[in-house]
Amino acid sequence: MNDNAAAFNGHCGFKEDNEFFGCGKRGLFVQTTSCYEHAETRLAAEGFGRDMMGLVREADTERSVQKMSLAYNTLFGQDMGEAYSTEVMEELKSVKGVWGPKREFWSPAVDEGFQSKGPDRGYV
């Protein structure tokens, strides 16, 4: 893993505008997860997440849409099924395959390090 690795998961093209985490009039879901191997790179990794969310919130302001955030701290090795349903995991996995076939971006929903398992989840 790179010192300044970060995750960006996006989705657009909803059947209905608020179908995915109640995103309202957005048509886009953004998640950033900061990852780092060394404590010295923590601020840079977390800064990336703040900057990315700042861009999304700036667009909300321009469109006069209420700012939204979903506070959820992800940890390396955790069960991602705690944050996402099986349906959402499938969606993230398919979206990742469309925009990242060469693994340009790391995705906690489908890549190693994170896992999703449980009674109705078969991801590892």
MOPAC internal coordinates of N, CA, C and O (Angstrom, degrees):
PM7 1SCF
backbone

  N    0.0000 0     0.00 0     0.00 0    0    0    0
  C    1.4522 1     0.00 0     0.00 0    1    0    0
  C    1.5285 1   108.30 1     0.00 0    2    1    0
  O    1.2310 1   119.99 1   -42.58 1    3    2    1
  N    1.3221 1   117.63 1   137.42 1    3    2    1
  C    1.4597 1   121.93 1   176.43 1    5    3    2
  C    1.5161 1   110.59 1   -72.10 1    6    5    3
  O    1.2310 1   121.11 1   -26.91 1    7    6    5
  N    1.3331 1   115.49 1   153.09 1    7    6    5
  C    1.4599 1   120.05 1  -179.98 1    9    7    6
  C    1.5203 1   112.20 1   -57.84 1   10    9    7
  O    1.2310 1   120.15 1   140.79 1   11   10    9
  N    1.3194 1   117.32 1   -39.21 1   11   10    9
  C    1.4615 1   120.71 1  -175.59 1   13   11   10
  C    1.5245 1   112.15 1  -106.69 1   14   13   11
  O    1.2310 1   120.65 1  -149.75 1   15   14   13
  N    1.3270 1   116.37 1    30.25 1   15   14   13
  C    1.4604 1   119.27 1  -179.98 1   17   15   14
  C    1.5181 1   110.34 1   -63.21 1   18   17   15
  O    1.2310 1   120.66 1   -36.01 1   19   18   17
  N    1.3036 1   116.34 1   143.99 1   19   18   17
  C    1.4626 1   121.20 1   178.25 1   21   19   18
  C    1.5160 1   108.14 1  -148.31 1   22   21   19
  O    1.2310 1   120.31 1   -18.97 1   23   22   21
  N    1.3168 1   117.01 1   161.03 1   23   22   21
  C    1.4573 1   121.04 1  -178.65 1   25   23   22
  C    1.5064 1   110.54 1  -114.32 1   26   25   23
  O    1.2310 1   121.13 1   -38.58 1   27   26   25
  N    1.3066 1   115.44 1   141.42 1   27   26   25
  C    1.4552 1   121.15 1   173.62 1   29   27   26
  C    1.5160 1   106.10 1  -133.93 1   30   29   27
  O    1.2310 1   120.00 1   -65.05 1   31   30   29
  N    1.2948 1   117.60 1   114.95 1   31   30   29
  C    1.4576 1   121.86 1   176.98 1   33   31   30
  C    1.5086 1   107.84 1  -114.09 1   34   33   31
  O    1.2310 1   120.31 1   -53.81 1   35   34   33
  N    1.2979 1   117.01 1   126.19 1   35   34   33
  C    1.4507 1   119.23 1  -179.29 1   37   35   34
  C    1.5135 1   110.85 1  -128.22 1   38   37   35
  O    1.2310 1   121.23 1   -24.16 1   39   38   37
  N    1.2874 1   115.25 1   155.84 1   39   38   37
  C    1.4605 1   120.78 1   176.41 1   41   39   38
  C    1.5176 1   108.56 1  -151.97 1   42   41   39
  O    1.2310 1   120.52 1   -44.87 1   43   42   41
  N    1.3009 1   116.61 1   135.13 1   43   42   41
  C    1.4628 1   119.56 1   173.12 1   45   43   42
  C    1.5240 1   108.01 1  -144.53 1   46   45   43
  O    1.2310 1   120.20 1    -7.76 1   47   46   45
  N    1.3089 1   117.23 1   172.24 1   47   46   45
  C    1.4502 1   122.25 1  -178.46 1   49   47   46
  C    1.5116 1   112.58 1    86.64 1   50   49   47
  O    1.2310 1   120.41 1  -135.59 1   51   50   49
  N    1.3172 1   116.82 1    44.41 1   51   50   49
  C    1.4582 1   121.52 1  -179.33 1   53   51   50
  C    1.5192 1   111.41 1   -69.30 1   54   53   51
  O    1.2310 1   121.16 1   -29.62 1   55   54   53
  N    1.3199 1   115.39 1   150.38 1   55   54   53
  C    1.4589 1   119.81 1   171.52 1   57   55   54
  C    1.5219 1   109.09 1   -67.46 1   58   57   55
  O    1.2310 1   121.14 1   138.90 1   59   58   57
  N    1.3134 1   115.43 1   -41.10 1   59   58   57
  C    1.4622 1   121.65 1   175.17 1   61   59   58
  C    1.5099 1   106.86 1  -128.80 1   62   61   59
  O    1.2310 1   120.50 1   -30.71 1   63   62   61
  N    1.3071 1   116.65 1   149.29 1   63   62   61
  C    1.4577 1   121.52 1  -170.28 1   65   63   62
  C    1.5222 1   114.55 1   -61.28 1   66   65   63
  O    1.2310 1   119.52 1   148.34 1   67   66   65
  N    1.3222 1   118.52 1   -31.66 1   67   66   65
  C    1.4699 1   119.20 1  -175.00 1   69   67   66
  C    1.5224 1   111.82 1  -113.90 1   70   69   67
  O    1.2310 1   120.43 1  -146.10 1   71   70   69
  N    1.3078 1   116.78 1    33.90 1   71   70   69
  C    1.4501 1   121.10 1  -174.36 1   73   71   70
  C    1.5322 1   113.40 1   -77.77 1   74   73   71
  O    1.2310 1   119.47 1   152.25 1   75   74   73
  N    1.3047 1   118.61 1   -27.75 1   75   74   73
  C    1.4549 1   122.66 1  -170.00 1   77   75   74
  C    1.5181 1   109.65 1  -114.04 1   78   77   75
  O    1.2310 1   119.71 1   -75.58 1   79   78   77
  N    1.3235 1   118.15 1   104.42 1   79   78   77
  C    1.4597 1   123.46 1  -177.57 1   81   79   78
  C    1.5232 1   112.67 1    56.24 1   82   81   79
  O    1.2310 1   119.84 1  -149.80 1   83   82   81
  N    1.3197 1   117.92 1    30.20 1   83   82   81
  C    1.4613 1   120.94 1   177.21 1   85   83   82
  C    1.5171 1   113.47 1    54.27 1   86   85   83
  O    1.2310 1   120.14 1  -131.67 1   87   86   85
  N    1.3055 1   117.34 1    48.33 1   87   86   85
  C    1.4700 1   121.21 1  -175.08 1   89   87   86
  C    1.5202 1   113.83 1   -77.19 1   90   89   87
  O    1.2310 1   120.19 1  -176.60 1   91   90   89
  N    1.3116 1   117.24 1     3.40 1   91   90   89
  C    1.4607 1   119.95 1   174.83 1   93   91   90
  C    1.5074 1   113.11 1    61.92 1   94   93   91
  O    1.2310 1   120.30 1    53.41 1   95   94   93
  N    1.3183 1   117.03 1  -126.59 1   95   94   93
  C    1.4605 1   121.77 1  -173.80 1   97   95   94
  C    1.5223 1   112.74 1   -93.22 1   98   97   95
  O    1.2310 1   119.70 1  -152.98 1   99   98   97
  N    1.3023 1   118.18 1    27.02 1   99   98   97
  C    1.4539 1   120.57 1  -173.58 1  101   99   98
  C    1.5229 1   114.28 1   -91.85 1  102  101   99
  O    1.2310 1   119.29 1   129.35 1  103  102  101
  N    1.3130 1   118.97 1   -50.65 1  103  102  101
  C    1.4496 1   121.00 1  -173.47 1  105  103  102
  C    1.5242 1   112.37 1    74.17 1  106  105  103
  O    1.2310 1   120.45 1  -165.30 1  107  106  105
  N    1.3335 1   116.75 1    14.70 1  107  106  105
  C    1.4621 1   121.29 1  -178.11 1  109  107  106
  C    1.5213 1   109.16 1  -149.18 1  110  109  107
  O    1.2310 1   120.78 1   -42.38 1  111  110  109
  N    1.3064 1   116.11 1   137.62 1  111  110  109
  C    1.4599 1   121.89 1   174.36 1  113  111  110
  C    1.5169 1   106.87 1  -120.20 1  114  113  111
  O    1.2310 1   119.91 1   -50.79 1  115  114  113
  N    1.3123 1   117.77 1   129.21 1  115  114  113
  C    1.4609 1   122.26 1  -179.60 1  117  115  114
  C    1.5165 1   109.06 1  -123.44 1  118  117  115
  O    1.2310 1   121.07 1   -45.71 1  119  118  117
  N    1.3152 1   115.56 1   134.29 1  119  118  117
  C    1.4616 1   120.78 1   173.80 1  121  119  118
  C    1.5158 1   107.44 1  -133.80 1  122  121  119
  O    1.2310 1   120.70 1   -47.17 1  123  122  121
  N    1.3063 1   116.26 1   132.83 1  123  122  121
  C    1.4628 1   119.85 1   172.80 1  125  123  122
  C    1.5180 1   108.19 1  -119.72 1  126  125  123
  O    1.2310 1   120.85 1   -43.13 1  127  126  125
  N    1.2974 1   115.98 1   136.87 1  127  126  125
  C    1.4530 1   121.85 1   177.88 1  129  127  126
  C    1.5219 1   107.66 1  -129.22 1  130  129  127
  O    1.2310 1   120.09 1   -63.03 1  131  130  129
  N    1.3045 1   117.44 1   116.97 1  131  130  129
  C    1.4674 1   119.66 1  -179.44 1  133  131  130
  C    1.5216 1   110.24 1   -82.43 1  134  133  131
  O    1.2310 1   120.96 1   -43.93 1  135  134  133
  N    1.3200 1   115.76 1   136.07 1  135  134  133
  C    1.4558 1   122.44 1   178.94 1  137  135  134
  C    1.5156 1   108.28 1  -134.80 1  138  137  135
  O    1.2310 1   120.68 1   -35.36 1  139  138  137
  N    1.3054 1   116.30 1   144.64 1  139  138  137
  C    1.4606 1   120.35 1  -179.43 1  141  139  138
  C    1.5227 1   108.97 1  -157.99 1  142  141  139
  O    1.2310 1   121.14 1   -31.05 1  143  142  141
  N    1.3224 1   115.43 1   148.95 1  143  142  141
  C    1.4644 1   120.76 1   178.20 1  145  143  142
  C    1.5202 1   111.92 1   -90.81 1  146  145  143
  O    1.2310 1   120.49 1   150.99 1  147  146  145
  N    1.3156 1   116.66 1   -29.01 1  147  146  145
  C    1.4600 1   121.31 1  -174.97 1  149  147  146
  C    1.5221 1   110.22 1  -123.73 1  150  149  147
  O    1.2310 1   120.59 1   -39.90 1  151  150  149
  N    1.3040 1   116.48 1   140.10 1  151  150  149
  C    1.4667 1   121.69 1  -177.50 1  153  151  150
  C    1.5243 1   112.18 1   -55.88 1  154  153  151
  O    1.2310 1   120.19 1   149.45 1  155  154  153
  N    1.3335 1   117.23 1   -30.55 1  155  154  153
  C    1.4690 1   120.10 1  -178.08 1  157  155  154
  C    1.5282 1   112.46 1   -64.38 1  158  157  155
  O    1.2310 1   119.96 1   157.34 1  159  158  157
  N    1.3226 1   117.68 1   -22.66 1  159  158  157
  C    1.4685 1   120.36 1  -177.72 1  161  159  158
  C    1.5260 1   112.75 1   -96.73 1  162  161  159
  O    1.2310 1   120.46 1  -178.38 1  163  162  161
  N    1.3211 1   116.73 1     1.62 1  163  162  161
  C    1.4653 1   120.14 1  -177.20 1  165  163  162
  C    1.5269 1   112.33 1   -58.43 1  166  165  163
  O    1.2310 1   120.00 1   131.85 1  167  166  165
  N    1.3214 1   117.61 1   -48.15 1  167  166  165
  C    1.4637 1   120.21 1  -177.37 1  169  167  166
  C    1.5202 1   111.88 1   -61.12 1  170  169  167
  O    1.2310 1   120.01 1   139.35 1  171  170  169
  N    1.3299 1   117.59 1   -40.65 1  171  170  169
  C    1.4642 1   120.56 1   179.00 1  173  171  170
  C    1.5261 1   110.93 1   -65.04 1  174  173  171
  O    1.2310 1   120.23 1   137.38 1  175  174  173
  N    1.3359 1   117.17 1   -42.62 1  175  174  173
  C    1.4622 1   121.04 1   179.90 1  177  175  174
  C    1.5252 1   110.96 1   -65.39 1  178  177  175
  O    1.2310 1   120.29 1   135.26 1  179  178  177
  N    1.3236 1   117.04 1   -44.74 1  179  178  177
  C    1.4642 1   120.13 1   178.85 1  181  179  178
  C    1.5223 1   110.88 1   -68.32 1  182  181  179
  O    1.2310 1   120.20 1   146.82 1  183  182  181
  N    1.3305 1   117.21 1   -33.18 1  183  182  181
  C    1.4625 1   121.19 1   177.03 1  185  183  182
  C    1.5172 1   111.68 1   -62.15 1  186  185  183
  O    1.2310 1   120.41 1   142.59 1  187  186  185
  N    1.3348 1   116.83 1   -37.41 1  187  186  185
  C    1.4602 1   120.66 1   176.64 1  189  187  186
  C    1.5244 1   110.42 1   -59.26 1  190  189  187
  O    1.2310 1   120.55 1   134.00 1  191  190  189
  N    1.3250 1   116.56 1   -46.00 1  191  190  189
  C    1.4650 1   120.51 1   179.15 1  193  191  190
  C    1.5137 1   112.15 1   -61.68 1  194  193  191
  O    1.2310 1   120.58 1   135.75 1  195  194  193
  N    1.3239 1   116.50 1   -44.25 1  195  194  193
  C    1.4693 1   119.83 1   178.41 1  197  195  194
  C    1.5219 1   111.11 1   -63.23 1  198  197  195
  O    1.2310 1   120.36 1   137.90 1  199  198  197
  N    1.3426 1   116.91 1   -42.10 1  199  198  197
  C    1.4657 1   120.52 1   179.38 1  201  199  198
  C    1.5258 1   111.36 1   -63.23 1  202  201  199
  O    1.2310 1   120.39 1   136.88 1  203  202  201
  N    1.3345 1   116.86 1   -43.12 1  203  202  201
  C    1.4623 1   120.92 1   179.90 1  205  203  202
  C    1.5282 1   110.49 1   -62.43 1  206  205  203
  O    1.2310 1   120.36 1   133.23 1  207  206  205
  N    1.3307 1   116.93 1   -46.77 1  207  206  205
  C    1.4626 1   119.41 1   179.16 1  209  207  206
  C    1.5245 1   110.77 1   -66.06 1  210  209  207
  O    1.2310 1   119.94 1   147.57 1  211  210  209
  N    1.3291 1   117.73 1   -32.43 1  211  210  209
  C    1.4591 1   121.02 1   176.03 1  213  211  210
  C    1.5147 1   111.57 1   -60.85 1  214  213  211
  O    1.2310 1   120.44 1   139.32 1  215  214  213
  N    1.3334 1   116.77 1   -40.68 1  215  214  213
  C    1.4682 1   120.55 1   177.75 1  217  215  214
  C    1.5254 1   111.15 1   -63.72 1  218  217  215
  O    1.2310 1   120.90 1   136.71 1  219  218  217
  N    1.3256 1   115.89 1   -43.29 1  219  218  217
  C    1.4656 1   120.14 1   179.80 1  221  219  218
  C    1.5291 1   110.04 1   -64.56 1  222  221  219
  O    1.2310 1   120.16 1   135.34 1  223  222  221
  N    1.3163 1   117.30 1   -44.66 1  223  222  221
  C    1.4657 1   120.70 1  -178.95 1  225  223  222
  C    1.5272 1   111.30 1   -68.32 1  226  225  223
  O    1.2310 1   120.01 1   147.57 1  227  226  225
  N    1.3278 1   117.59 1   -32.43 1  227  226  225
  C    1.4659 1   120.84 1   176.25 1  229  227  226
  C    1.5269 1   109.83 1   -61.92 1  230  229  227
  O    1.2310 1   120.59 1   138.55 1  231  230  229
  N    1.3282 1   116.47 1   -41.45 1  231  230  229
  C    1.4632 1   120.57 1   177.57 1  233  231  230
  C    1.5265 1   110.30 1   -63.91 1  234  233  231
  O    1.2310 1   120.04 1   141.76 1  235  234  233
  N    1.3339 1   117.53 1   -38.24 1  235  234  233
  C    1.4665 1   120.90 1   176.63 1  237  235  234
  C    1.5256 1   110.40 1   -60.44 1  238  237  235
  O    1.2310 1   120.47 1   135.69 1  239  238  237
  N    1.3212 1   116.71 1   -44.31 1  239  238  237
  C    1.4659 1   121.22 1  -179.47 1  241  239  238
  C    1.5196 1   110.42 1   -62.16 1  242  241  239
  O    1.2310 1   120.57 1   134.89 1  243  242  241
  N    1.3313 1   116.51 1   -45.11 1  243  242  241
  C    1.4646 1   120.62 1   179.82 1  245  243  242
  C    1.5193 1   111.67 1   -60.98 1  246  245  243
  O    1.2310 1   120.32 1   146.46 1  247  246  245
  N    1.3140 1   116.99 1   -33.54 1  247  246  245
  C    1.4679 1   121.45 1  -178.60 1  249  247  246
  C    1.5220 1   112.48 1   -93.85 1  250  249  247
  O    1.2310 1   120.14 1  -176.44 1  251  250  249
  N    1.3183 1   117.34 1     3.56 1  251  250  249
  C    1.4686 1   122.71 1  -177.84 1  253  251  250
  C    1.5206 1   111.90 1    56.91 1  254  253  251
  O    1.2310 1   120.90 1  -139.53 1  255  254  253
  N    1.3220 1   115.88 1    40.47 1  255  254  253
  C    1.4566 1   122.43 1   177.30 1  257  255  254
  C    1.5253 1   107.26 1  -104.34 1  258  257  255
  O    1.2310 1   120.62 1   -42.16 1  259  258  257
  N    1.3297 1   116.42 1   137.84 1  259  258  257
  C    1.4629 1   120.29 1   179.62 1  261  259  258
  C    1.5240 1   110.13 1   -58.31 1  262  261  259
  O    1.2310 1   120.61 1   -46.27 1  263  262  261
  N    1.3282 1   116.43 1   133.73 1  263  262  261
  C    1.4597 1   121.14 1   179.16 1  265  263  262
  C    1.5243 1   109.48 1   -66.04 1  266  265  263
  O    1.2310 1   121.19 1   -40.98 1  267  266  265
  N    1.3096 1   115.33 1   139.02 1  267  266  265
  C    1.4560 1   120.32 1  -179.96 1  269  267  266
  C    1.5111 1   110.01 1  -129.09 1  270  269  267
  O    1.2310 1   120.96 1   -29.60 1  271  270  269
  N    1.2944 1   115.77 1   150.40 1  271  270  269
  C    1.4572 1   120.57 1   169.74 1  273  271  270
  C    1.5176 1   107.78 1  -153.28 1  274  273  271
  O    1.2310 1   121.43 1   -29.55 1  275  274  273
  N    1.2970 1   114.88 1   150.45 1  275  274  273
  C    1.4552 1   121.38 1   176.27 1  277  275  274
  C    1.5177 1   105.80 1  -116.51 1  278  277  275
  O    1.2310 1   120.55 1   -74.51 1  279  278  277
  N    1.2980 1   116.55 1   105.49 1  279  278  277
  C    1.4674 1   120.00 1  -178.03 1  281  279  278
  C    1.5168 1   108.79 1   -78.08 1  282  281  279
  O    1.2310 1   120.97 1   -66.65 1  283  282  281
  N    1.2933 1   115.76 1   113.35 1  283  282  281
  C    1.4546 1   120.00 1   177.60 1  285  283  282
  C    1.5156 1   107.25 1  -152.59 1  286  285  283
  O    1.2310 1   119.86 1   -63.79 1  287  286  285
  N    1.2815 1   117.88 1   116.21 1  287  286  285
  C    1.4588 1   121.80 1  -179.68 1  289  287  286
  C    1.5166 1   109.25 1   -88.04 1  290  289  287
  O    1.2310 1   120.88 1   -60.78 1  291  290  289
  N    1.3323 1   115.93 1   119.22 1  291  290  289
  C    1.4512 1   120.12 1   177.09 1  293  291  290
  C    1.5195 1   109.34 1   -96.44 1  294  293  291
  O    1.2310 1   121.16 1   -37.28 1  295  294  293
  N    1.3050 1   115.38 1   142.72 1  295  294  293
  C    1.4602 1   121.89 1  -179.37 1  297  295  294
  C    1.5194 1   109.55 1  -122.87 1  298  297  295
  O    1.2310 1   120.41 1   -38.76 1  299  298  297
  N    1.3194 1   116.81 1   141.24 1  299  298  297
  C    1.4553 1   121.46 1   178.39 1  301  299  298
  C    1.5222 1   109.59 1   -56.75 1  302  301  299
  O    1.2310 1   120.61 1   -50.96 1  303  302  301
  N    1.3281 1   116.43 1   129.04 1  303  302  301
  C    1.4517 1   121.45 1   178.71 1  305  303  302
  C    1.5167 1   114.96 1    90.85 1  306  305  303
  O    1.2310 1   120.08 1   175.98 1  307  306  305
  N    1.3396 1   117.46 1    -4.02 1  307  306  305
  C    1.4621 1   118.71 1  -177.52 1  309  307  306
  C    1.5224 1   111.69 1   -78.01 1  310  309  307
  O    1.2310 1   120.85 1   -14.82 1  311  310  309
  N    1.2948 1   115.98 1   165.18 1  311  310  309
  C    1.4578 1   123.24 1   175.72 1  313  311  310
  C    1.5227 1   108.11 1   -79.34 1  314  313  311
  O    1.2310 1   119.64 1   -71.93 1  315  314  313
  N    1.3301 1   118.29 1   108.07 1  315  314  313
  C    1.4621 1   121.50 1  -178.25 1  317  315  314
  C    1.5263 1   111.59 1   -67.59 1  318  317  315
  O    1.2310 1   120.33 1   166.71 1  319  318  317
  N    1.3280 1   116.98 1   -13.29 1  319  318  317
  C    1.4500 1   120.58 1   174.54 1  321  319  318
  C    1.5205 1   112.65 1   -66.37 1  322  321  319
  O    1.2310 1   120.31 1   166.48 1  323  322  321
  N    1.3381 1   117.01 1   -13.52 1  323  322  321
  C    1.4579 1   120.33 1   174.56 1  325  323  322
  C    1.5237 1   111.00 1   -71.38 1  326  325  323
  O    1.2310 1   120.65 1   153.35 1  327  326  325
  N    1.3307 1   116.36 1   -26.65 1  327  326  325
  C    1.4620 1   121.00 1  -178.70 1  329  327  326
  C    1.5199 1   112.00 1  -101.05 1  330  329  327
  O    1.2310 1   120.01 1   148.96 1  331  330  329
  N    1.3317 1   117.59 1   -31.04 1  331  330  329
  C    1.4599 1   121.61 1  -173.16 1  333  331  330
  C    1.5185 1   111.59 1  -124.93 1  334  333  331
  O    1.2310 1   120.60 1   -34.57 1  335  334  333
  N    1.3118 1   116.45 1   145.43 1  335  334  333
  C    1.4585 1   121.23 1   173.28 1  337  335  334
  C    1.5287 1   108.57 1   -76.17 1  338  337  335
  O    1.2310 1   120.47 1   -11.80 1  339  338  337
  N    1.3218 1   116.71 1   168.20 1  339  338  337
  C    1.4571 1   121.56 1   177.09 1  341  339  338
  C    1.5220 1   110.19 1   -58.12 1  342  341  339
  O    1.2310 1   120.46 1   138.22 1  343  342  341
  N    1.3267 1   116.72 1   -41.78 1  343  342  341
  C    1.4688 1   121.21 1  -179.85 1  345  343  342
  C    1.5275 1   111.18 1   -62.02 1  346  345  343
  O    1.2310 1   120.32 1   135.59 1  347  346  345
  N    1.3186 1   117.00 1   -44.41 1  347  346  345
  C    1.4665 1   120.95 1   179.82 1  349  347  346
  C    1.5244 1   110.15 1   -66.63 1  350  349  347
  O    1.2310 1   119.67 1   141.25 1  351  350  349
  N    1.3362 1   118.23 1   -38.75 1  351  350  349
  C    1.4638 1   120.80 1   177.27 1  353  351  350
  C    1.5260 1   110.52 1   -60.56 1  354  353  351
  O    1.2310 1   120.30 1   137.64 1  355  354  353
  N    1.3301 1   117.02 1   -42.36 1  355  354  353
  C    1.4674 1   120.74 1   177.25 1  357  355  354
  C    1.5265 1   110.66 1   -61.66 1  358  357  355
  O    1.2310 1   120.67 1   136.97 1  359  358  357
  N    1.3307 1   116.32 1   -43.03 1  359  358  357
  C    1.4591 1   121.51 1   179.61 1  361  359  358
  C    1.5270 1   110.90 1   -62.77 1  362  361  359
  O    1.2310 1   120.26 1   133.26 1  363  362  361
  N    1.3215 1   117.10 1   -46.74 1  363  362  361
  C    1.4677 1   120.63 1   178.94 1  365  363  362
  C    1.5243 1   111.00 1   -61.95 1  366  365  363
  O    1.2310 1   120.84 1   140.86 1  367  366  365
  N    1.3193 1   116.01 1   -39.14 1  367  366  365
  C    1.4603 1   120.22 1   179.75 1  369  367  366
  C    1.5293 1   110.49 1   -64.36 1  370  369  367
  O    1.2310 1   119.87 1   137.39 1  371  370  369
  N    1.3278 1   117.85 1   -42.61 1  371  370  369
  C    1.4626 1   120.17 1  -179.83 1  373  371  370
  C    1.5241 1   111.64 1   -70.54 1  374  373  371
  O    1.2310 1   119.99 1   141.79 1  375  374  373
  N    1.3365 1   117.62 1   -38.21 1  375  374  373
  C    1.4651 1   120.86 1   178.15 1  377  375  374
  C    1.5244 1   109.59 1   -64.92 1  378  377  375
  O    1.2310 1   120.03 1   136.95 1  379  378  377
  N    1.3092 1   117.55 1   -43.05 1  379  378  377
  C    1.4666 1   121.85 1   178.82 1  381  379  378
  C    1.5259 1   109.83 1   -56.92 1  382  381  379
  O    1.2310 1   120.08 1   140.44 1  383  382  381
  N    1.3171 1   117.45 1   -39.56 1  383  382  381
  C    1.4553 1   121.27 1   179.40 1  385  383  382
  C    1.5127 1   113.61 1   -66.70 1  386  385  383
  O    1.2310 1   120.23 1   154.06 1  387  386  385
  N    1.3200 1   117.16 1   -25.94 1  387  386  385
  C    1.4640 1   121.33 1  -179.63 1  389  387  386
  C    1.5202 1   110.85 1   -80.39 1  390  389  387
  O    1.2310 1   119.75 1   130.91 1  391  390  389
  N    1.3281 1   118.08 1   -49.09 1  391  390  389
  C    1.4632 1   119.46 1  -174.07 1  393  391  390
  C    1.5057 1   114.32 1   -97.17 1  394  393  391
  O    1.2310 1   119.65 1   175.39 1  395  394  393
  N    1.3112 1   118.27 1    -4.61 1  395  394  393
  C    1.4529 1   119.25 1  -178.84 1  397  395  394
  C    1.5153 1   114.00 1  -137.88 1  398  397  395
  O    1.2310 1   118.93 1  -133.50 1  399  398  397
  N    1.3381 1   119.65 1    46.50 1  399  398  397
  C    1.4622 1   119.63 1  -175.70 1  401  399  398
  C    1.5280 1   113.35 1   -62.31 1  402  401  399
  O    1.2310 1   120.02 1   156.64 1  403  402  401
  N    1.3326 1   117.56 1   -23.36 1  403  402  401
  C    1.4630 1   120.89 1   178.71 1  405  403  402
  C    1.5206 1   111.07 1  -102.36 1  406  405  403
  O    1.2310 1   120.70 1  -164.04 1  407  406  405
  N    1.3223 1   116.26 1    15.96 1  407  406  405
  C    1.4645 1   123.14 1   177.10 1  409  407  406
  C    1.5225 1   111.97 1    62.30 1  410  409  407
  O    1.2310 1   120.70 1  -140.14 1  411  410  409
  N    1.3418 1   116.26 1    39.86 1  411  410  409
  C    1.4549 1   120.57 1   177.53 1  413  411  410
  C    1.5172 1   111.48 1   -60.98 1  414  413  411
  O    1.2310 1   120.56 1   146.87 1  415  414  413
  N    1.3082 1   116.54 1   -33.13 1  415  414  413
  C    1.4621 1   122.16 1   179.74 1  417  415  414
  C    1.5194 1   108.40 1  -122.46 1  418  417  415
  O    1.2310 1   120.91 1   -35.14 1  419  418  417
  N    1.3038 1   115.86 1   144.86 1  419  418  417
  C    1.4556 1   121.00 1   175.82 1  421  419  418
  C    1.5163 1   108.15 1   -87.70 1  422  421  419
  O    1.2310 1   120.01 1   -41.74 1  423  422  421
  N    1.2919 1   117.58 1   138.26 1  423  422  421
  C    1.4583 1   121.61 1  -177.78 1  425  423  422
  C    1.5236 1   110.48 1  -126.43 1  426  425  423
  O    1.2310 1   120.13 1   -60.74 1  427  426  425
  N    1.3372 1   117.36 1   119.26 1  427  426  425
  C    1.4669 1   118.95 1  -179.26 1  429  427  426
  C    1.5133 1   112.96 1   -65.33 1  430  429  427
  O    1.2310 1   119.83 1   160.65 1  431  430  429
  N    1.3223 1   117.94 1   -19.35 1  431  430  429
  C    1.4560 1   120.26 1  -178.02 1  433  431  430
  C    1.5184 1   112.20 1   -75.21 1  434  433  431
  O    1.2310 1   119.95 1   153.94 1  435  434  433
  N    1.3135 1   117.70 1   -26.06 1  435  434  433
  C    1.4615 1   118.67 1  -173.25 1  437  435  434
  C    1.5177 1   114.46 1  -130.94 1  438  437  435
  O    1.2310 1   119.23 1   173.17 1  439  438  437
  N    1.3132 1   119.07 1    -6.83 1  439  438  437
  C    1.4556 1   121.19 1  -176.27 1  441  439  438
  C    1.5205 1   111.89 1  -104.12 1  442  441  439
  O    1.2310 1   121.25 1   -11.24 1  443  442  441
  N    1.3342 1   115.21 1   168.76 1  443  442  441
  C    1.4544 1   121.33 1  -178.05 1  445  443  442
  C    1.5258 1   111.27 1   -62.30 1  446  445  443
  O    1.2310 1   121.07 1   -20.18 1  447  446  445
  N    1.2983 1   115.55 1   159.82 1  447  446  445
  C    1.4656 1   120.09 1   178.97 1  449  447  446
  C    1.5145 1   112.11 1   100.17 1  450  449  447
  O    1.2310 1   120.43 1   136.08 1  451  450  449
  N    1.3194 1   116.79 1   -43.92 1  451  450  449
  C    1.4547 1   121.04 1   174.53 1  453  451  450
  C    1.5139 1   106.74 1  -106.74 1  454  453  451
  O    1.2310 1   120.96 1   -22.53 1  455  454  453
  N    1.2880 1   115.77 1   157.47 1  455  454  453
  C    1.4487 1   119.02 1   179.63 1  457  455  454
  C    1.5156 1   109.64 1  -143.09 1  458  457  455
  O    1.2310 1   121.31 1   -23.59 1  459  458  457
  N    1.2926 1   115.10 1   156.41 1  459  458  457
  C    1.4547 1   119.55 1   172.38 1  461  459  458
  C    1.5071 1   106.98 1  -134.95 1  462  461  459
  O    1.2310 1   120.93 1   -63.12 1  463  462  461
  N    1.2960 1   115.83 1   116.88 1  463  462  461
  C    1.4509 1   119.78 1  -179.91 1  465  463  462
  C    1.5139 1   108.64 1  -148.80 1  466  465  463
  O    1.2310 1   120.97 1   -17.52 1  467  466  465
  N    1.2553 1   115.75 1   162.48 1  467  466  465
  C    1.4451 1   120.90 1  -178.82 1  469  467  466
  C    1.5087 1   108.41 1   158.96 1  470  469  467
  O    1.2310 1   119.96 1     9.95 1  471  470  469
  N    1.3244 1   117.68 1  -170.05 1  471  470  469
  C    1.4550 1   120.20 1  -175.35 1  473  471  470
  C    1.5192 1   113.27 1   -60.06 1  474  473  471
  O    1.2310 1   119.76 1   147.33 1  475  474  473
  N    1.3413 1   118.07 1   -32.67 1  475  474  473
  C    1.4640 1   119.68 1  -178.06 1  477  475  474
  C    1.5257 1   111.55 1  -116.38 1  478  477  475
  O    1.2310 1   119.62 1  -162.53 1  479  478  477
  N    1.3313 1   118.33 1    17.47 1  479  478  477
  C    1.4633 1   121.00 1  -176.90 1  481  479  478
  C    1.5285 1   109.58 1  -125.53 1  482  481  479
  O    1.2310 1   120.75 1   -45.85 1  483  482  481
  N    1.3055 1   116.17 1   134.15 1  483  482  481
  C    1.4483 1   120.04 1   179.98 1  485  483  482
  C    1.5121 1   113.60 1  -113.50 1  486  485  483
  O    1.2310 1   119.50 1  -163.83 1  487  486  485
  N    1.3089 1   118.55 1    16.17 1  487  486  485
  C    1.4640 1   121.31 1  -177.95 1  489  487  486
  C    1.5150 1   110.60 1   -86.61 1  490  489  487
  O    1.2310 1   120.92 1   -37.03 1  491  490  489
  N    1.3015 1   115.84 1   142.97 1  491  490  489
  C    1.4619 1   120.87 1   173.81 1  493  491  490
  C    1.5135 1   107.95 1  -140.56 1  494  493  491
  O    1.2310 1   120.10 1   180.00 1  495  494  493

